[in-house]
Amino acid sequence: MGPIFPTIYLGRRESRVEEEEEEEEEEEEEEEEEEEEEEEEEEEEEEEEEEEEEEEEEEEEEEEEEEEEEEEEEEEEEVEEVEEEEKEEEKEKGGGGKGG
């Protein structure tokens, strides 16, 4: 019975080593999973930031277009006002000459 005890002891020791190796492997896998999750989160954040930037750029472009349209409308209104004033002046000149 003497030789049985060392084999049992060795068996326990081997199982402990195996358990430790399994634990280390599990820890490594967990770390890898955590790293992957972090990378995915970073990628998602970058994508969100890019989308926000694109939206901001689009909004800015829309605002600029609106401002340009408003300026064009104002210029057109000014041109129309000037044309109307010129027509009225011509009428006054022409009307005064005919009546006088």
Backbone torsions as a table, in degrees:
resi	resn	phi	psi	omega
1	MET	NA	-13.7	179.6
2	GLY	-59.4	-44.8	-176.8
3	PRO	-71.3	-18.2	-179.4
4	ILE	-66.6	-41.4	-176.7
5	PHE	-59.5	-46.7	177.8
6	PRO	-62.2	-37.5	178.9
7	THR	-67.2	-39.2	177.3
8	ILE	-63.1	-45.8	180.0
9	TYR	-60.7	-46.9	179.2
10	LEU	-62.4	-40.1	178.3
11	GLY	-61.0	-43.1	178.3
12	ARG	-64.3	-42.0	-179.4
13	ARG	-63.6	-43.0	178.6
14	GLU	-62.4	-42.0	179.7
15	SER	-65.8	-35.4	177.0
16	ARG	-63.8	-44.3	179.3
17	VAL	-61.5	-43.8	179.0
18	GLU	-62.3	-42.9	178.8
19	GLU	-60.9	-44.3	179.7
20	GLU	-62.0	-42.1	179.2
21	GLU	-63.7	-42.1	178.7
22	GLU	-62.8	-42.7	179.0
23	GLU	-61.8	-43.5	179.0
24	GLU	-61.1	-43.9	179.1
25	GLU	-61.7	-43.4	179.5
26	GLU	-62.2	-43.3	178.6
27	GLU	-61.2	-43.5	179.2
28	GLU	-62.4	-42.8	178.6
29	GLU	-62.8	-42.7	178.8
30	GLU	-61.6	-43.3	179.1
31	GLU	-61.7	-43.2	179.0
32	GLU	-62.3	-42.8	179.1
33	GLU	-62.3	-42.7	179.1
34	GLU	-61.6	-43.3	179.6
35	GLU	-62.4	-42.9	178.8
36	GLU	-61.8	-43.6	179.5
37	GLU	-61.9	-43.1	179.2
38	GLU	-61.7	-42.9	179.5
39	GLU	-62.7	-42.7	178.8
40	GLU	-62.5	-43.3	178.8
41	GLU	-61.4	-43.2	179.4
42	GLU	-61.7	-43.4	179.6
43	GLU	-62.4	-42.5	179.5
44	GLU	-62.9	-43.0	179.1
45	GLU	-61.4	-43.5	179.7
46	GLU	-62.1	-42.6	179.1
47	GLU	-62.4	-43.6	179.6
48	GLU	-61.8	-43.1	179.5
49	GLU	-61.7	-43.4	179.7
50	GLU	-62.6	-42.2	179.3
51	GLU	-63.1	-43.6	178.9
52	GLU	-60.7	-43.7	179.9
53	GLU	-62.2	-42.9	179.4
54	GLU	-62.5	-43.0	179.3
55	GLU	-62.2	-43.5	179.3
56	GLU	-61.3	-44.1	179.8
57	GLU	-62.1	-42.5	179.1
58	GLU	-62.5	-43.4	179.2
59	GLU	-61.5	-43.7	179.5
60	GLU	-61.4	-43.4	179.7
61	GLU	-62.7	-42.5	178.8
62	GLU	-62.3	-43.7	178.8
63	GLU	-61.2	-43.8	179.4
64	GLU	-62.1	-42.9	178.9
65	GLU	-61.8	-43.5	179.4
66	GLU	-61.6	-43.9	179.5
67	GLU	-61.8	-42.5	179.2
68	GLU	-63.1	-42.6	179.0
69	GLU	-62.3	-43.4	179.0
70	GLU	-61.4	-43.6	179.8
71	GLU	-62.2	-42.7	179.0
72	GLU	-62.5	-42.4	178.9
73	GLU	-62.9	-42.1	178.9
74	GLU	-62.2	-43.5	179.1
75	GLU	-62.2	-43.2	179.2
76	GLU	-62.2	-42.0	178.8
77	GLU	-62.3	-42.6	179.3
78	GLU	-62.3	-44.0	179.2
79	VAL	-60.5	-44.5	-180.0
80	GLU	-62.8	-41.8	179.1
81	GLU	-62.1	-44.8	179.9
82	VAL	-62.3	-43.1	179.6
83	GLU	-62.5	-41.7	179.4
84	GLU	-64.6	-41.6	178.8
85	GLU	-62.6	-42.0	179.7
86	GLU	-63.9	-40.5	178.4
87	LYS	-63.4	-42.9	179.8
88	GLU	-63.6	-41.1	178.8
89	GLU	-62.9	-40.5	179.1
90	GLU	-65.1	-40.2	179.1
91	LYS	-63.3	-43.2	-179.1
92	GLU	-63.6	-43.4	179.4
93	LYS	-66.1	-48.0	-178.3
94	GLY	-66.8	-41.2	-178.7
95	GLY	-67.4	-37.8	179.8
96	GLY	-68.4	-36.0	180.0
97	GLY	-70.7	-37.9	-178.2
98	LYS	-73.1	-41.5	-177.1
99	GLY	-72.4	-27.8	-173.6
100	GLY	-91.6	NA	NA
